[in-house]
């Protein structure tokens, strides 16, 4: 690893300055916690920082967004140092890739919209794999570590680009009904067969991801927003109960449901007032 010598006044605010800080942290007299980390132990922190960037985007606060992007950049620098990767090489690699995959910007290729850009992008990626001695496959490059719902969406989108798709959006919707019926049948016939129930539930979720793609909706984003609505409404229910000295555990389900509907109605009225 390069020298960990660091001067806090040396080009502050630049990428080399951040790299120097990272090397100081990993140096012999650096931070014990940082020095204990590996590429594997950093995995959850990388995911966490990505999610925090998304939260900052939703908040619409530029300062918070700036802070979270910095945290994400730190993870990139951290990994590069642990893997002994030259960060300039990392930057050069992505820069060359962007130039290569945008011949309509950096070359003479003419395109007629974003769909054609995506088609060319996939064609260039396939050619790159051939050049590296790999046999290109349609579904290559969809990360296995991606959240399952989002990965399902991406897999169906890749397949659709080469013609493997439902003829109509209604067909994708019918597939959801078909998978739901099959799940109901398995639950009714063999409720103790956890493996079969799990498989049918997975097929249903995958079908929903495919239908979402036909509706041009990112299912991960839709589910994330639904979870946020649930959290907001449930917190409102707890607040209403707390004002009366109670908790959800003190109330019958019917009472909680009534408060839930009240919170839902209030939320919709507030949304309507903003429009």
C-alpha positions in Angstrom: 0.0 0.0 0.0 1.3 3.5 -0.8 2.7 5.7 2.0 0.1 6.8 4.6 1.8 10.2 5.1 -0.8 12.9 5.1 -0.8 16.6 5.3 -4.3 18.0 6.2 -3.6 21.2 4.3 -2.6 19.4 1.1 -5.2 20.1 -1.6 -8.3 20.0 0.7 -11.5 19.2 -1.0 -9.9 17.2 -3.8 -10.1 13.4 -4.5 -6.3 13.0 -3.8 -6.9 14.7 -0.4 -9.7 12.1 0.4 -7.4 9.3 -0.7 -4.6 10.6 1.6 -7.1 10.7 4.5 -8.1 7.1 3.8 -4.5 6.0 3.7 -3.8 7.7 6.9 -6.7 5.9 8.6 -5.4 2.6 7.3 -1.8 3.3 8.2 0.1 1.6 11.1 -0.9 4.3 13.5 -4.3 4.9 12.0 -7.8 3.9 13.1 -8.1 0.4 14.7 -11.6 -0.1 13.4 -10.8 0.9 9.8 -7.7 -1.3 9.8 -9.9 -4.3 10.8 -12.2 -4.0 7.8 -12.2 -6.2 4.7 -14.0 -6.0 1.4 -16.5 -8.4 2.8 -17.2 -6.5 6.1 -17.7 -3.3 4.1 -20.6 -4.8 2.0 -23.4 -3.9 4.4 -22.0 -0.3 4.8 -22.0 0.1 1.0 -25.6 -0.9 0.8 -26.5 1.3 3.7 -24.9 4.4 2.2 -26.7 3.8 -1.1 -30.1 3.6 0.7 -29.2 6.8 2.6 -28.5 8.6 -0.6 -32.0 7.5 -1.8 -33.5 8.8 1.4 -31.8 12.2 0.9 -33.1 12.4 -2.6 -36.6 11.8 -1.4 -36.2 14.6 1.2 -35.1 17.0 -1.4 -32.5 18.6 0.9 -29.4 19.5 -1.1 -27.2 19.7 2.0 -28.2 16.2 3.2 -27.8 14.9 -0.4 -24.3 16.3 -0.5 -23.4 14.7 2.8 -24.7 11.3 1.8 -23.0 11.3 -1.5 -19.8 12.0 0.4 -20.4 9.0 2.6 -20.9 6.9 -0.5 -17.7 8.2 -2.1 -15.9 7.3 1.1 -17.0 3.7 0.7 -15.6 3.7 -2.9 -12.3 5.1 -1.8 -12.2 2.6 1.1 -12.8 -0.4 -1.2 -10.2 0.9 -3.7 -7.6 1.1 -1.0 -8.3 -2.3 0.5 -8.2 -3.9 -2.9 -5.0 -2.0 -3.7 -6.7 -0.4 -6.8 -5.3 2.8 -8.3 -8.2 5.2 -8.0 -7.0 7.0 -11.2 -7.4 3.6 -12.9 -10.9 3.2 -11.6 -11.8 6.7 -12.9 -10.1 6.1 -16.2 -11.9 2.8 -16.7 -15.3 4.3 -16.3 -14.4 7.3 -18.4 -13.2 5.1 -21.3 -16.3 3.0 -20.9 -18.7 6.0 -21.1 -16.9 7.3 -24.2 -17.0 3.8 -25.8 -20.7 3.3 -25.1 -21.8 6.7 -26.2 -20.7 6.8 -29.9 -23.7 9.1 -30.6 -22.1 11.7 -28.4 -18.4 11.1 -28.8 -18.5 9.6 -32.3 -20.5 9.9 -35.6 -23.4 7.5 -34.8 -26.9 8.9 -35.2 -29.7 7.8 -32.9 -33.4 8.6 -32.9 -34.2 8.6 -29.2 -33.4 6.9 -25.8 -34.7 3.5 -26.9 -32.1 3.3 -29.7 -29.4 4.5 -27.2 -30.3 1.5 -24.9 -30.2 -0.9 -27.9 -26.7 0.4 -28.9 -25.5 0.2 -25.3 -26.5 -3.5 -25.0 -24.9 -4.2 -28.4 -21.6 -2.6 -27.4 -21.6 -4.4 -24.0 -22.1 -7.7 -25.9 -19.2 -6.9 -28.2 -17.0 -6.1 -25.2 -17.7 -9.5 -23.7 -16.9 -11.2 -27.0 -13.6 -9.3 -27.1 -12.9 -10.6 -23.6 -13.5 -14.2 -24.7 -16.9 -14.5 -23.2 -20.1 -15.7 -24.8 -22.6 -12.9 -24.4 -26.0 -13.8 -22.9 -29.1 -11.7 -22.7 -29.3 -11.7 -18.9 -25.7 -11.2 -18.1 -24.8 -8.3 -15.9 -27.9 -8.1 -13.7 -26.3 -8.1 -10.2 -27.3 -11.1 -8.1 -26.9 -8.9 -5.0 -29.6 -6.5 -6.2 -32.9 -6.5 -4.2 -34.9 -9.4 -5.5 -37.9 -7.4 -6.7 -35.7 -4.9 -8.6 -33.7 -7.8 -10.1 -36.8 -9.5 -11.3 -37.9 -6.3 -13.0 -34.5 -5.9 -14.7 -34.4 -9.6 -15.8 -37.8 -9.3 -17.5 -36.8 -6.0 -19.1 -33.6 -7.6 -20.5 -35.6 -10.5 -21.9 -38.2 -8.1 -23.4 -35.5 -6.2 -25.4 -35.0 -9.4 -27.4 -38.7 -10.1 -27.9 -39.4 -12.4 -24.9 -42.4 -10.5 -23.6 -46.1 -10.6 -23.3 -48.0 -9.4 -26.4 -50.2 -7.1 -24.3 -50.1 -5.6 -20.9 -53.3 -7.4 -20.1 -51.5 -10.7 -20.6 -49.0 -9.8 -17.9 -51.9 -8.9 -15.6 -53.5 -12.2 -16.3 -50.3 -14.0 -15.4 -50.5 -12.3 -11.9 -54.0 -13.8 -11.5 -52.8 -17.2 -12.6 -49.9 -17.2 -10.1 -52.2 -16.0 -7.3 -54.7 -18.9 -8.1 -51.8 -21.4 -8.0 -50.6 -20.0 -4.7 -54.2 -20.3 -3.3 -54.4 -23.9 -4.5 -51.1 -24.9 -2.9 -52.0 -23.2 0.4 -55.4 -24.9 0.5 -54.1 -28.4 -0.5 -50.7 -28.6 1.2 -50.4 -25.7 3.7 -47.5 -27.5 5.5 -45.4 -27.8 2.4 -43.4 -24.7 3.0 -41.1 -25.2 0.0 -44.0 -25.3 -2.5 -45.8 -22.4 -0.9 -42.5 -20.4 -1.1 -42.0 -21.3 -4.7 -45.5 -20.3 -5.7 -45.3 -17.0 -3.7 -42.0 -16.3 -5.5 -43.7 -16.9 -8.9 -46.4 -14.5 -7.9 -43.9 -11.8 -6.9 -42.0 -12.3 -10.1 -45.2 -12.0 -12.2 -46.0 -8.7 -10.4 -42.5 -7.4 -11.3 -43.2 -8.3 -14.9 -46.6 -6.6 -14.8 -45.0 -3.5 -13.2 -42.5 -3.3 -16.1 -45.4 -3.3 -18.6 -47.0 -0.5 -16.6 -43.6 1.4 -16.7 -43.4 1.4 -12.9 -40.3 0.5 -10.9 -41.7 -2.1 -8.5 -38.9 -1.5 -5.9 -39.8 2.2 -5.8 -43.5 1.5 -5.7 -43.0 -0.9 -2.8 -40.7 1.5 -1.0 -43.3 4.2 -1.2 -46.0 1.9 0.0 -43.8 1.0 3.0 -43.3 4.7 3.7 -47.1 5.2 3.6 -47.6 2.3 6.0 -45.0 3.7 8.4 -46.5 7.2 8.3 -50.0 6.0 9.0 -49.0 3.5 11.7 -47.0 6.3 13.4 -50.1 8.5 13.2 -52.2 5.7 14.9 -49.7 5.4 17.7 -49.7 9.2 18.2 -53.5 9.2 18.4 -53.4 6.5 21.0 -50.5 8.0 22.9 -52.5 11.2 23.3 -55.1 9.1 25.2 -52.5 7.3 27.2 -52.8 4.0 25.3 -50.7 1.9 23.0 -51.8 -0.5 20.1 -51.4 -3.4 22.5 -54.2 -1.9 24.7 -56.7 -1.8 21.9 -58.8 -4.4 20.0 -58.0 -4.8 16.3 -61.3 -3.0 15.3 -60.3 0.1 17.2 -56.8 0.2 15.6 -58.3 -0.3 12.1 -60.7 2.6 12.7 -57.8 4.8 13.7 -55.8 3.6 10.7 -58.7 4.6 8.3 -58.8 8.0 10.1 -55.0 8.5 9.6 -55.4 7.4 6.0 -58.2 9.9 5.3 -56.2 12.7 7.0 -53.2 11.9 4.9 -55.2 12.0 1.7 -56.8 15.3 2.7 -53.3 16.8 3.3 -52.1 15.5 -0.1 -55.1 17.0 -1.8 -54.5 20.4 -0.1 -51.0 20.5 -1.5 -52.2 20.1 -5.1 
